[in-house]
Amino acid sequence: MEWTPLAGTGLGAIVGVGSTLLADRVRRRRDVTERTRQERKEIYVACLTKYRQANEDMYAAALRPPAGVPSTSPFGRRSGRRAATRYASRR
């Protein structure tokens, strides 16, 4: 009996299994990287949305005159901006 065909078959099986394992490892790493990138993107979008909402809230508060100050007062808007900044920094 010749050992050459048997050795060739065994070597082919080892190469086939090895290449399959390597391809699966590369695919898994790519999937993990893509999943991480997607999670990071969702976090960035949520953070920017919160920043934008805070900016809009501060702007709206700055436009309203503070309680007890008539809207015709020249200090009304400035005081409102200070109050809005103080309120936003405590949030």
C-alpha positions as CSV (number, residue, x, y, z in Angstrom):
1,M,0.0,0.0,0.0
2,E,1.3,3.4,-0.9
3,W,1.3,6.2,1.7
4,T,1.5,9.1,-0.7
5,P,-2.3,9.3,-1.5
6,L,-3.1,8.9,2.2
7,A,-0.6,11.6,3.3
8,G,-1.9,13.9,0.5
9,T,-5.5,13.4,1.7
10,G,-4.5,14.1,5.3
11,L,-2.6,17.2,4.4
12,G,-5.4,18.5,2.2
13,A,-7.9,18.0,5.1
14,I,-5.5,19.9,7.5
15,V,-5.2,22.7,5.0
16,G,-8.9,22.8,4.4
17,V,-9.8,22.9,8.1
18,G,-7.1,25.5,8.8
19,S,-8.3,27.8,6.0
20,T,-11.9,27.5,7.3
21,L,-10.9,28.3,10.8
22,L,-8.9,31.3,9.6
23,A,-11.8,32.6,7.5
24,D,-14.2,32.3,10.4
25,R,-11.8,34.2,12.7
26,V,-11.4,37.0,10.2
27,R,-15.2,37.1,9.7
28,R,-15.8,37.2,13.4
29,R,-13.3,40.0,13.9
30,R,-14.9,42.0,11.2
31,D,-18.4,41.5,12.7
32,V,-17.2,42.6,16.1
33,T,-15.5,45.7,14.6
34,E,-18.7,46.6,12.8
35,R,-20.9,46.0,15.8
36,T,-18.5,48.2,17.9
37,R,-18.6,50.9,15.3
38,Q,-22.4,50.9,15.2
39,E,-22.7,51.1,19.0
40,R,-20.3,54.0,19.0
41,K,-22.2,55.8,16.3
42,E,-25.5,55.3,18.3
43,I,-23.8,56.8,21.4
44,Y,-22.5,59.8,19.5
45,V,-25.9,60.5,18.0
46,A,-27.5,60.3,21.4
47,C,-24.9,62.6,22.9
48,L,-25.2,65.2,20.1
49,T,-29.0,65.0,20.4
50,K,-28.8,65.8,24.1
51,Y,-26.4,68.7,23.5
52,R,-28.6,70.1,20.9
53,Q,-31.7,69.9,23.2
54,A,-29.7,71.6,26.0
55,N,-28.7,74.3,23.6
56,E,-32.3,74.9,22.5
57,D,-33.4,75.0,26.1
58,M,-30.8,77.5,27.1
59,Y,-31.6,79.7,24.1
60,A,-35.3,79.6,25.0
61,A,-34.6,80.4,28.6
62,A,-32.3,83.3,27.6
63,L,-35.1,84.8,25.5
64,R,-37.6,84.8,28.3
65,P,-37.2,87.7,30.8
66,P,-36.7,86.6,34.4
67,A,-39.6,86.7,36.8
68,G,-40.2,90.2,38.2
69,V,-38.3,92.1,35.6
70,P,-40.4,93.8,33.0
71,S,-39.6,92.7,29.4
72,T,-38.9,96.4,28.5
73,S,-36.0,96.5,30.9
74,P,-32.6,96.6,29.2
75,F,-31.3,94.2,31.9
76,G,-34.0,91.6,31.4
77,R,-32.4,89.6,28.5
78,R,-28.9,89.8,30.0
79,S,-30.2,88.4,33.4
80,G,-32.2,85.8,31.5
81,R,-29.0,84.6,29.8
82,R,-27.1,84.4,33.1
83,A,-30.0,82.4,34.7
84,A,-30.1,80.1,31.7
85,T,-26.4,79.5,31.9
86,R,-26.6,78.8,35.6
87,Y,-29.5,76.4,35.1
88,A,-27.8,74.5,32.3
89,S,-24.6,74.1,34.2
90,R,-26.5,72.5,37.1
91,R,-28.3,69.9,34.9
